Amino acid sequence: MKSLLINYLEYNHWANEKMCKYLAGIDDLDIAANKQNEYMTIKKIIMHIADGEQTWLARLNGENIPHMHNLDIGGNLGSICGLVRRNSSDFIDFASAQEEKFFMESTEYINLKGKKFSQNNAEIILHCMNHSTFHRGQVISMLRHVGYTDQSASDFIMFLREKGLQMTE
């Protein structure tokens, strides 16, 4: 279980990196001048990815956070992507340091509505990574709608192919 989850966490980091590298090549002035609403929405989504990963990692670390971190959206795209990269790297480091039994155990946390839950740690990790994947898809879709159509695939199977890995049980 641990090796599969770490592989999925590495995929998430790879996909976050790929998204951020692509965004770094976009002319910010062009987006701001012609498509400001799209740009701000994309920026908010990327911050939401960072916020979600940071919140779930904190919960897995035993911090009972009943709220999102509400990270500052005022930073530039480069600093926000730096946060996304750091969070996904921290997630890999955290999971790598855990014993196999950790992934079978559960974590108690309080959700955004103040309700207490207990969830299996492996399921929390999968949820968080799927959450990030969903929102990266939103970013790519929004970019395509404003004319940026040359992104390369960033799904899990592409990660495995690029890394020369095969899915294992």
BALO-873393 format. One record per residue: residue number from 1; residue in one letter; x, y, z of N, C-alpha, C, O in turn. Coordinates in steps of 0.1 Angstrom, whole numbers, plus 5000, padded with zeros to 4 digits. Example, Ala and Ser with C-alpha at 12.3 -4.5 7.8 and 13.67 -1.06 7.14 Angstrom:
! BALO-873393
+------+------+-------+--------+------+--------+---------+------+-------+--------+------+-------+--------+------+
: resi : resn : neast : nnorth :  nup : caeast : canorth : caup : ceast : cnorth :  cup : oeast : onorth :  oup :
+------+------+-------+--------+------+--------+---------+------+-------+--------+------+-------+--------+------+
:    1 :    A :  5132 :   4943 : 5078 :   5123 :    4955 : 5078 :  5132 :   4967 : 5078 :  5142 :   4967 : 5085 :
:    2 :    S :  5128 :   4978 : 5071 :   5137 :    4989 : 5071 :  5129 :   5000 : 5079 :  5134 :   5011 : 5080 :
+------+------+-------+--------+------+--------+---------+------+-------+--------+------+-------+--------+------+
! end
This chain:
! BALO-873393
+------+------+-------+--------+------+--------+---------+------+-------+--------+------+-------+--------+------+
: resi : resn : neast : nnorth :  nup : caeast : canorth : caup : ceast : cnorth :  cup : oeast : onorth :  oup :
+------+------+-------+--------+------+--------+---------+------+-------+--------+------+-------+--------+------+
:    1 :    M :  5008 :   4988 : 5000 :   5000 :    5000 : 5000 :  5009 :   5013 : 5000 :  5006 :   5022 : 4992 :
:    2 :    K :  5019 :   5013 : 5009 :   5027 :    5025 : 5010 :  5034 :   5028 : 4997 :  5034 :   5040 : 4993 :
:    3 :    S :  5039 :   5018 : 4990 :   5047 :    5022 : 4977 :  5037 :   5027 : 4967 :  5041 :   5036 : 4959 :
:    4 :    L :  5025 :   5021 : 4966 :   5015 :    5026 : 4956 :  5011 :   5041 : 4959 :  5010 :   5049 : 4950 :
:    5 :    L :  5009 :   5044 : 4972 :   5005 :    5057 : 4976 :  5016 :   5067 : 4974 :  5014 :   5078 : 4969 :
:    6 :    I :  5029 :   5063 : 4977 :   5040 :    5072 : 4974 :  5041 :   5074 : 4959 :  5044 :   5086 : 4955 :
:    7 :    N :  5039 :   5064 : 4951 :   5039 :    5066 : 4937 :  5029 :   5076 : 4932 :  5031 :   5084 : 4923 :
:    8 :    Y :  5017 :   5075 : 4938 :   5006 :    5084 : 4935 :  5009 :   5099 : 4940 :  5006 :   5108 : 4933 :
:    9 :    L :  5016 :   5100 : 4951 :   5020 :    5113 : 4956 :  5031 :   5119 : 4947 :  5031 :   5131 : 4944 :
:   10 :    E :  5040 :   5110 : 4942 :   5050 :    5115 : 4932 :  5044 :   5119 : 4919 :  5048 :   5129 : 4913 :
:   11 :    Y :  5033 :   5112 : 4915 :   5026 :    5116 : 4903 :  5020 :   5130 : 4906 :  5021 :   5139 : 4897 :
:   12 :    N :  5014 :   5132 : 4917 :   5008 :    5145 : 4920 :  5018 :   5156 : 4919 :  5016 :   5167 : 4914 :
:   13 :    H :  5030 :   5154 : 4925 :   5041 :    5164 : 4925 :  5045 :   5166 : 4910 :  5047 :   5178 : 4906 :
:   14 :    W :  5047 :   5156 : 4903 :   5050 :    5157 : 4889 :  5040 :   5165 : 4881 :  5044 :   5174 : 4873 :
:   15 :    A :  5027 :   5162 : 4883 :   5017 :    5169 : 4876 :  5016 :   5184 : 4880 :  5014 :   5193 : 4872 :
:   16 :    N :  5018 :   5187 : 4893 :   5018 :    5201 : 4898 :  5030 :   5208 : 4892 :  5028 :   5219 : 4887 :
:   17 :    E :  5041 :   5201 : 4891 :   5053 :    5207 : 4885 :  5051 :   5210 : 4870 :  5054 :   5221 : 4865 :
:   18 :    K :  5045 :   5201 : 4863 :   5042 :    5202 : 4849 :  5032 :   5214 : 4847 :  5034 :   5222 : 4838 :
:   19 :    M :  5022 :   5215 : 4855 :   5012 :    5226 : 4854 :  5019 :   5240 : 4857 :  5017 :   5249 : 4849 :
:   20 :    C :  5027 :   5240 : 4867 :   5034 :    5253 : 4870 :  5044 :   5257 : 4860 :  5045 :   5269 : 4857 :
:   21 :    K :  5052 :   5247 : 4854 :   5061 :    5250 : 4843 :  5054 :   5256 : 4831 :  5058 :   5265 : 4825 :
:   22 :    Y :  5042 :   5250 : 4828 :   5034 :    5255 : 4817 :  5029 :   5269 : 4820 :  5031 :   5278 : 4811 :
:   23 :    L :  5024 :   5272 : 4831 :   5019 :    5285 : 4835 :  5030 :   5295 : 4835 :  5028 :   5307 : 4831 :
:   24 :    A :  5042 :   5291 : 4838 :   5054 :    5301 : 4838 :  5057 :   5306 : 4824 :  5062 :   5317 : 4822 :
:   25 :    G :  5053 :   5298 : 4814 :   5055 :    5302 : 4800 :  5044 :   5311 : 4794 :  5045 :   5314 : 4782 :
:   26 :    I :  5034 :   5314 : 4802 :   5023 :    5322 : 4796 :  5026 :   5337 : 4799 :  5030 :   5340 : 4810 :
:   27 :    D :  5023 :   5345 : 4789 :   5026 :    5359 : 4791 :  5015 :   5365 : 4800 :  5004 :   5367 : 4797 :
:   28 :    D :  5019 :   5368 : 4813 :   5010 :    5373 : 4823 :  5003 :   5386 : 4818 :  4991 :   5388 : 4821 :
:   29 :    L :  5011 :   5395 : 4811 :   5005 :    5408 : 4807 :  4994 :   5405 : 4797 :  4983 :   5412 : 4797 :
:   30 :    D :  4996 :   5396 : 4788 :   4985 :    5393 : 4778 :  4973 :   5388 : 4785 :  4962 :   5392 : 4782 :
:   31 :    I :  4974 :   5379 : 4795 :   4963 :    5373 : 4802 :  4956 :   5384 : 4810 :  4944 :   5386 : 4810 :
:   32 :    A :  4964 :   5392 : 4817 :   4958 :    5403 : 4826 :  4951 :   5413 : 4817 :  4941 :   5418 : 4821 :
:   33 :    A :  4957 :   5417 : 4806 :   4951 :    5427 : 4797 :  4938 :   5422 : 4790 :  4929 :   5430 : 4789 :
:   34 :    N :  4938 :   5410 : 4786 :   4927 :    5405 : 4778 :  4917 :   5396 : 4785 :  4905 :   5395 : 4781 :
:   35 :    K :  4921 :   5389 : 4795 :   4913 :    5379 : 4801 :  4914 :   5379 : 4816 :  4916 :   5368 : 4822 :
:   36 :    Q :  4914 :   5390 : 4822 :   4917 :    5392 : 4836 :  4908 :   5383 : 4845 :  4913 :   5376 : 4854 :
:   37 :    N :  4895 :   5381 : 4842 :   4887 :    5373 : 4850 :  4892 :   5358 : 4850 :  4892 :   5351 : 4860 :
:   38 :    E :  4895 :   5353 : 4838 :   4900 :    5340 : 4837 :  4913 :   5338 : 4845 :  4914 :   5328 : 4852 :
:   39 :    Y :  4922 :   5347 : 4843 :   4935 :    5346 : 4850 :  4933 :   5346 : 4866 :  4939 :   5337 : 4872 :
:   40 :    M :  4924 :   5355 : 4871 :   4922 :    5355 : 4885 :  4916 :   5342 : 4890 :  4919 :   5337 : 4901 :
:   41 :    T :  4907 :   5337 : 4882 :   4900 :    5324 : 4886 :  4911 :   5313 : 4886 :  4911 :   5304 : 4895 :
:   42 :    I :  4919 :   5312 : 4876 :   4930 :    5302 : 4875 :  4939 :   5304 : 4887 :  4942 :   5294 : 4894 :
:   43 :    K :  4942 :   5316 : 4891 :   4951 :    5318 : 4902 :  4944 :   5313 : 4915 :  4951 :   5307 : 4924 :
:   44 :    K :  4932 :   5316 : 4916 :   4924 :    5311 : 4928 :  4924 :   5296 : 4929 :  4925 :   5290 : 4940 :
:   45 :    I :  4922 :   5289 : 4918 :   4922 :    5275 : 4918 :  4935 :   5269 : 4922 :  4936 :   5260 : 4929 :
:   46 :    I :  4946 :   5275 : 4916 :   4959 :    5270 : 4920 :  4962 :   5272 : 4935 :  4968 :   5263 : 4941 :
:   47 :    M :  4957 :   5283 : 4940 :   4959 :    5285 : 4955 :  4950 :   5275 : 4962 :  4954 :   5271 : 4973 :
:   48 :    H :  4939 :   5272 : 4957 :   4930 :    5262 : 4964 :  4937 :   5248 : 4964 :  4936 :   5241 : 4974 :
:   49 :    I :  4944 :   5245 : 4953 :   4952 :    5232 : 4953 :  4962 :   5233 : 4965 :  4963 :   5223 : 4972 :
:   50 :    A :  4969 :   5244 : 4966 :   4980 :    5245 : 4976 :  4973 :   5244 : 4990 :  4978 :   5237 : 4999 :
:   51 :    D :  4962 :   5251 : 4992 :   4955 :    5251 : 5004 :  4950 :   5238 : 5008 :  4951 :   5234 : 5020 :
:   52 :    G :  4944 :   5231 : 4999 :   4939 :    5217 : 5002 :  4950 :   5208 : 5006 :  4948 :   5200 : 5016 :
:   53 :    E :  4960 :   5207 : 4998 :   4971 :    5198 : 5002 :  4977 :   5202 : 5015 :  4981 :   5193 : 5023 :
:   54 :    Q :  4979 :   5214 : 5018 :   4985 :    5218 : 5031 :  4975 :   5215 : 5043 :  4980 :   5211 : 5053 :
:   55 :    T :  4962 :   5217 : 5041 :   4953 :    5214 : 5051 :  4952 :   5199 : 5054 :  4953 :   5195 : 5066 :
:   56 :    W :  4952 :   5191 : 5044 :   4951 :    5176 : 5046 :  4964 :   5171 : 5052 :  4963 :   5162 : 5061 :
:   57 :    L :  4975 :   5176 : 5048 :   4988 :    5172 : 5054 :  4989 :   5175 : 5068 :  4993 :   5168 : 5077 :
:   58 :    A :  4984 :   5187 : 5072 :   4984 :    5192 : 5086 :  4975 :   5182 : 5094 :  4978 :   5178 : 5105 :
:   59 :    R :  4963 :   5179 : 5089 :   4954 :    5169 : 5096 :  4961 :   5156 : 5098 :  4960 :   5150 : 5109 :
:   60 :    L :  4968 :   5151 : 5088 :   4975 :    5138 : 5089 :  4986 :   5139 : 5099 :  4990 :   5129 : 5105 :
:   61 :    N :  4992 :   5151 : 5101 :   5002 :    5153 : 5111 :  4996 :   5155 : 5125 :  5004 :   5158 : 5134 :
:   62 :    G :  4983 :   5154 : 5126 :   4977 :    5155 : 5139 :  4972 :   5169 : 5143 :  4968 :   5171 : 5154 :
:   63 :    E :  4974 :   5178 : 5134 :   4969 :    5192 : 5137 :  4954 :   5192 : 5134 :  4950 :   5190 : 5122 :
:   64 :    N :  4946 :   5195 : 5144 :   4931 :    5195 : 5142 :  4927 :   5208 : 5136 :  4923 :   5218 : 5143 :
:   65 :    I :  4927 :   5209 : 5123 :   4924 :    5222 : 5116 :  4910 :   5221 : 5111 :  4907 :   5214 : 5101 :
:   66 :    P :  4900 :   5229 : 5117 :   4886 :    5228 : 5112 :  4884 :   5238 : 5100 :  4872 :   5241 : 5097 :
:   67 :    H :  4894 :   5243 : 5094 :   4893 :    5253 : 5083 :  4904 :   5251 : 5074 :  4914 :   5245 : 5076 :
:   68 :    M :  4903 :   5257 : 5062 :   4914 :    5257 : 5052 :  4924 :   5268 : 5057 :  4920 :   5276 : 5066 :
:   69 :    H :  4935 :   5267 : 5053 :   4946 :    5277 : 5057 :  4943 :   5291 : 5052 :  4948 :   5301 : 5058 :
:   70 :    N :  4934 :   5292 : 5042 :   4931 :    5305 : 5036 :  4944 :   5313 : 5033 :  4946 :   5324 : 5037 :
:   71 :    L :  4952 :   5306 : 5025 :   4964 :    5312 : 5021 :  4962 :   5325 : 5013 :  4952 :   5327 : 5006 :
:   72 :    D :  4972 :   5333 : 5013 :   4971 :    5346 : 5006 :  4972 :   5345 : 4991 :  4981 :   5339 : 4986 :
:   73 :    I :  4962 :   5350 : 4984 :   4961 :    5349 : 4970 :  4968 :   5361 : 4963 :  4969 :   5361 : 4951 :
:   74 :    G :  4973 :   5370 : 4972 :   4980 :    5382 : 4966 :  4993 :   5380 : 4960 :  4998 :   5388 : 4953 :
:   75 :    G :  4999 :   5368 : 4962 :   5012 :    5365 : 4956 :  5012 :   5364 : 4941 :  5001 :   5362 : 4935 :
:   76 :    N :  5023 :   5365 : 4935 :   5024 :    5363 : 4920 :  5023 :   5348 : 4918 :  5024 :   5339 : 4927 :
:   77 :    L :  5021 :   5344 : 4905 :   5019 :    5331 : 4901 :  5031 :   5322 : 4905 :  5029 :   5310 : 4909 :
:   78 :    G :  5043 :   5328 : 4903 :   5055 :    5320 : 4907 :  5055 :   5316 : 4921 :  5059 :   5305 : 4925 :
:   79 :    S :  5052 :   5326 : 4930 :   5052 :    5322 : 4944 :  5041 :   5312 : 4948 :  5043 :   5304 : 4957 :
:   80 :    I :  5030 :   5313 : 4942 :   5019 :    5304 : 4944 :  5023 :   5290 : 4940 :  5021 :   5280 : 4947 :
:   81 :    C :  5029 :   5289 : 4928 :   5034 :    5276 : 4923 :  5045 :   5271 : 4932 :  5046 :   5259 : 4934 :
:   82 :    G :  5053 :   5280 : 4938 :   5063 :    5275 : 4947 :  5057 :   5268 : 4959 :  5062 :   5258 : 4964 :
:   83 :    L :  5046 :   5274 : 4964 :   5039 :    5268 : 4975 :  5033 :   5254 : 4971 :  5033 :   5245 : 4979 :
:   84 :    V :  5027 :   5254 : 4959 :   5021 :    5241 : 4954 :  5032 :   5230 : 4954 :  5030 :   5219 : 4958 :
:   85 :    R :  5044 :   5234 : 4948 :   5055 :    5225 : 4947 :  5060 :   5220 : 4961 :  5062 :   5208 : 4963 :
:   86 :    R :  5061 :   5229 : 4970 :   5066 :    5226 : 4983 :  5056 :   5217 : 4991 :  5060 :   5207 : 4997 :
:   87 :    N :  5043 :   5220 : 4989 :   5033 :    5212 : 4996 :  5033 :   5197 : 4991 :  5033 :   5188 : 4998 :
:   88 :    S :  5034 :   5196 : 4977 :   5034 :    5182 : 4972 :  5046 :   5175 : 4975 :  5046 :   5163 : 4977 :
:   89 :    S :  5058 :   5182 : 4976 :   5070 :    5176 : 4980 :  5070 :   5172 : 4995 :  5074 :   5161 : 4999 :
:   90 :    D :  5064 :   5180 : 5003 :   5062 :    5177 : 5018 :  5054 :   5165 : 5020 :  5056 :   5157 : 5029 :
:   91 :    F :  5043 :   5164 : 5011 :   5034 :    5152 : 5013 :  5042 :   5139 : 5010 :  5040 :   5129 : 5017 :
:   92 :    I :  5051 :   5139 : 5000 :   5059 :    5128 : 4997 :  5068 :   5124 : 5008 :  5069 :   5113 : 5013 :
:   93 :    D :  5075 :   5135 : 5014 :   5084 :    5132 : 5025 :  5077 :   5127 : 5037 :  5081 :   5118 : 5044 :
:   94 :    F :  5065 :   5132 : 5040 :   5057 :    5128 : 5051 :  5053 :   5113 : 5049 :  5055 :   5105 : 5058 :
:   95 :    A :  5048 :   5109 : 5038 :   5043 :    5095 : 5036 :  5055 :   5086 : 5036 :  5054 :   5075 : 5041 :
:   96 :    S :  5066 :   5090 : 5030 :   5078 :    5082 : 5030 :  5083 :   5078 : 5044 :  5089 :   5068 : 5046 :
:   97 :    A :  5081 :   5087 : 5053 :   5086 :    5085 : 5067 :  5077 :   5077 : 5075 :  5080 :   5073 : 5086 :
:   98 :    Q :  5065 :   5073 : 5070 :   5055 :    5065 : 5078 :  5058 :   5050 : 5076 :  5063 :   5046 : 5066 :
:   99 :    E :  5054 :   5043 : 5086 :   5054 :    5029 : 5086 :  5042 :   5024 : 5078 :  5032 :   5031 : 5077 :
:  100 :    E :  5042 :   5012 : 5073 :   5031 :    5007 : 5065 :  5018 :   5007 : 5072 :  5008 :   5010 : 5067 :
:  101 :    K :  5019 :   5005 : 5085 :   5006 :    5004 : 5093 :  4999 :   5018 : 5094 :  4987 :   5018 : 5096 :
:  102 :    F :  5006 :   5029 : 5092 :   5000 :    5042 : 5092 :  4989 :   5043 : 5082 :  4979 :   5049 : 5084 :
:  103 :    F :  4991 :   5037 : 5070 :   4982 :    5038 : 5059 :  4969 :   5030 : 5062 :  4959 :   5031 : 5055 :
:  104 :    M :  4970 :   5021 : 5071 :   4958 :    5013 : 5075 :  4950 :   5020 : 5087 :  4939 :   5016 : 5090 :
:  105 :    E :  4957 :   5029 : 5093 :   4951 :    5036 : 5105 :  4942 :   5048 : 5100 :  4942 :   5051 : 5088 :
:  106 :    S :  4936 :   5054 : 5110 :   4927 :    5065 : 5107 :  4931 :   5078 : 5114 :  4939 :   5077 : 5124 :
:  107 :    T :  4927 :   5089 : 5109 :   4929 :    5102 : 5115 :  4916 :   5109 : 5118 :  4907 :   5108 : 5109 :
:  108 :    E :  4915 :   5114 : 5129 :   4903 :    5122 : 5133 :  4905 :   5137 : 5129 :  4916 :   5142 : 5131 :
:  109 :    Y :  4895 :   5143 : 5124 :   4896 :    5157 : 5121 :  4883 :   5164 : 5121 :  4872 :   5157 : 5122 :
:  110 :    I :  4883 :   5177 : 5120 :   4870 :    5184 : 5120 :  4869 :   5190 : 5106 :  4879 :   5197 : 5102 :
:  111 :    N :  4858 :   5188 : 5099 :   4857 :    5194 : 5086 :  4853 :   5208 : 5086 :  4853 :   5215 : 5097 :
:  112 :    L :  4852 :   5214 : 5074 :   4849 :    5228 : 5073 :  4836 :   5233 : 5079 :  4834 :   5245 : 5082 :
:  113 :    K :  4827 :   5224 : 5081 :   4814 :    5227 : 5087 :  4814 :   5224 : 5102 :  4804 :   5226 : 5109 :
:  114 :    G :  4826 :   5221 : 5108 :   4827 :    5219 : 5122 :  4823 :   5205 : 5127 :  4823 :   5202 : 5139 :
:  115 :    K :  4821 :   5195 : 5118 :   4817 :    5182 : 5121 :  4830 :   5173 : 5122 :  4839 :   5174 : 5114 :
:  116 :    K :  4830 :   5165 : 5133 :   4841 :    5156 : 5135 :  4840 :   5143 : 5127 :  4829 :   5137 : 5126 :
:  117 :    F :  4851 :   5139 : 5121 :   4852 :    5127 : 5113 :  4864 :   5119 : 5116 :  4874 :   5124 : 5122 :
:  118 :    S :  4864 :   5106 : 5113 :   4876 :    5098 : 5113 :  4876 :   5091 : 5100 :  4867 :   5085 : 5095 :
:  119 :    Q :  4888 :   5091 : 5093 :   4889 :    5086 : 5080 :  4903 :   5078 : 5079 :  4913 :   5082 : 5085 :
:  120 :    N :  4902 :   5068 : 5072 :   4915 :    5060 : 5069 :  4925 :   5069 : 5062 :  4922 :   5077 : 5053 :
:  121 :    N :  4938 :   5068 : 5067 :   4948 :    5076 : 5062 :  4951 :   5075 : 5047 :  4953 :   5084 : 5040 :
:  122 :    A :  4951 :   5062 : 5042 :   4953 :    5060 : 5028 :  4941 :   5067 : 5020 :  4944 :   5072 : 5009 :
:  123 :    E :  4929 :   5066 : 5025 :   4918 :    5072 : 5018 :  4919 :   5087 : 5018 :  4915 :   5094 : 5008 :
:  124 :    I :  4924 :   5093 : 5029 :   4927 :    5107 : 5029 :  4937 :   5112 : 5019 :  4934 :   5121 : 5012 :
:  125 :    I :  4947 :   5104 : 5018 :   4958 :    5107 : 5008 :  4952 :   5106 : 4994 :  4954 :   5115 : 4985 :
:  126 :    L :  4945 :   5096 : 4991 :   4938 :    5094 : 4978 :  4929 :   5106 : 4975 :  4928 :   5111 : 4964 :
:  127 :    H :  4920 :   5109 : 4985 :   4911 :    5120 : 4983 :  4918 :   5133 : 4980 :  4915 :   5140 : 4970 :
:  128 :    C :  4929 :   5136 : 4987 :   4936 :    5149 : 4985 :  4942 :   5149 : 4971 :  4942 :   5159 : 4965 :
:  129 :    M :  4948 :   5138 : 4967 :   4955 :    5138 : 4954 :  4944 :   5139 : 4943 :  4947 :   5145 : 4933 :
:  130 :    N :  4933 :   5132 : 4944 :   4922 :    5133 : 4934 :  4917 :   5147 : 4934 :  4913 :   5152 : 4923 :
:  131 :    H :  4916 :   5154 : 4945 :   4911 :    5167 : 4946 :  4920 :   5176 : 4938 :  4916 :   5185 : 4930 :
:  132 :    S :  4933 :   5175 : 4939 :   4943 :    5183 : 4932 :  4942 :   5180 : 4917 :  4943 :   5189 : 4909 :
:  133 :    T :  4940 :   5167 : 4913 :   4939 :    5163 : 4899 :  4927 :   5170 : 4893 :  4928 :   5175 : 4882 :
:  134 :    F :  4916 :   5169 : 4900 :   4904 :    5176 : 4895 :  4906 :   5191 : 4892 :  4902 :   5196 : 4882 :
:  135 :    H :  4912 :   5198 : 4902 :   4914 :    5212 : 4900 :  4925 :   5215 : 4889 :  4924 :   5225 : 4882 :
:  136 :    R :  4935 :   5207 : 4888 :   4944 :    5209 : 4877 :  4937 :   5208 : 4864 :  4940 :   5215 : 4854 :
:  137 :    G :  4928 :   5198 : 4863 :   4920 :    5197 : 4851 :  4912 :   5209 : 4848 :  4910 :   5213 : 4836 :
:  138 :    Q :  4906 :   5216 : 4858 :   4899 :    5228 : 4857 :  4908 :   5239 : 4851 :  4904 :   5246 : 4842 :
:  139 :    V :  4920 :   5240 : 4856 :   4930 :    5250 : 4851 :  4933 :   5248 : 4836 :  4932 :   5257 : 4829 :
:  140 :    I :  4935 :   5235 : 4833 :   4938 :    5232 : 4819 :  4926 :   5235 : 4810 :  4928 :   5241 : 4799 :
:  141 :    S :  4915 :   5232 : 4814 :   4903 :    5235 : 4807 :  4901 :   5250 : 4805 :  4898 :   5255 : 4794 :
:  142 :    M :  4903 :   5257 : 4815 :   4901 :    5272 : 4814 :  4912 :   5278 : 4805 :  4909 :   5287 : 4798 :
:  143 :    L :  4924 :   5273 : 4806 :   4934 :    5278 : 4797 :  4931 :   5275 : 4782 :  4933 :   5284 : 4773 :
:  144 :    R :  4925 :   5263 : 4779 :   4921 :    5260 : 4766 :  4910 :   5269 : 4761 :  4910 :   5273 : 4749 :
:  145 :    H :  4901 :   5274 : 4770 :   4891 :    5283 : 4766 :  4896 :   5297 : 4762 :  4889 :   5304 : 4755 :
:  146 :    V :  4908 :   5300 : 4766 :   4913 :    5313 : 4763 :  4925 :   5312 : 4753 :  4933 :   5321 : 4752 :
:  147 :    G :  4926 :   5300 : 4747 :   4935 :    5299 : 4736 :  4948 :   5292 : 4738 :  4956 :   5290 : 4729 :
:  148 :    Y :  4951 :   5287 : 4750 :   4963 :    5280 : 4753 :  4960 :   5265 : 4752 :  4955 :   5259 : 4761 :
:  149 :    T :  4962 :   5259 : 4740 :   4958 :    5246 : 4737 :  4969 :   5236 : 4736 :  4967 :   5224 : 4731 :
:  150 :    D :  4981 :   5240 : 4739 :   4993 :    5231 : 4736 :  4998 :   5224 : 4749 :  5010 :   5220 : 4749 :
:  151 :    Q :  4990 :   5222 : 4759 :   4995 :    5215 : 4771 :  4996 :   5200 : 4768 :  4988 :   5194 : 4760 :
:  152 :    S :  5007 :   5194 : 4773 :   5008 :    5180 : 4772 :  5000 :   5173 : 4783 :  4997 :   5179 : 4793 :
:  153 :    A :  4997 :   5160 : 4781 :   4989 :    5152 : 4790 :  4996 :   5151 : 4803 :  5009 :   5150 : 4804 :
:  154 :    S :  4989 :   5151 : 4814 :   4994 :    5151 : 4827 :  4987 :   5140 : 4836 :  4986 :   5142 : 4848 :
:  155 :    D :  4981 :   5130 : 4830 :   4974 :    5120 : 4837 :  4983 :   5110 : 4843 :  4995 :   5109 : 4839 :
:  156 :    F :  4979 :   5102 : 4852 :   4987 :    5092 : 4859 :  4994 :   5082 : 4850 :  5006 :   5080 : 4852 :
:  157 :    I :  4988 :   5077 : 4840 :   4994 :    5068 : 4831 :  5006 :   5075 : 4823 :  5016 :   5068 : 4820 :
:  158 :    M :  5005 :   5087 : 4820 :   5016 :    5095 : 4813 :  5028 :   5096 : 4823 :  5039 :   5095 : 4818 :
:  159 :    F :  5025 :   5098 : 4835 :   5035 :    5099 : 4845 :  5043 :   5085 : 4846 :  5055 :   5085 : 4846 :
:  160 :    L :  5035 :   5074 : 4846 :   5041 :    5061 : 4847 :  5050 :   5059 : 4834 :  5061 :   5053 : 4835 :
:  161 :    R :  5044 :   5062 : 4823 :   5052 :    5060 : 4810 :  5065 :   5068 : 4810 :  5075 :   5063 : 4806 :
:  162 :    E :  5063 :   5081 : 4814 :   5075 :    5090 : 4814 :  5086 :   5085 : 4824 :  5098 :   5085 : 4821 :
:  163 :    K :  5082 :   5080 : 4835 :   5091 :    5075 : 4845 :  5096 :   5061 : 4843 :  5104 :   5055 : 4850 :
:  164 :    G :  5090 :   5054 : 4833 :   5093 :    5040 : 4830 :  5088 :   5031 : 4840 :  5093 :   5020 : 4842 :
:  165 :    L :  5077 :   5035 : 4847 :   5071 :    5027 : 4858 :  5059 :   5019 : 4852 :  5053 :   5023 : 4842 :
:  166 :    Q :  5056 :   5008 : 4859 :   5044 :    5001 : 4856 :  5036 :   5001 : 4868 :  5041 :   5000 : 4879 :
:  167 :    M :  5023 :   5001 : 4867 :   5014 :    5000 : 4878 :  5015 :   4986 : 4884 :  5016 :   4976 : 4877 :
:  168 :    T :  5016 :   4986 : 4898 :   5017 :    4974 : 4905 :  5006 :   4973 : 4916 :  4999 :   4983 : 4918 :
:  169 :    E :  5005 :   4961 : 4921 :   4995 :    4959 : 4932 :  5000 :   4963 : 4945 :  4994 :   4962 : 4955 :
+------+------+-------+--------+------+--------+---------+------+-------+--------+------+-------+--------+------+
! end
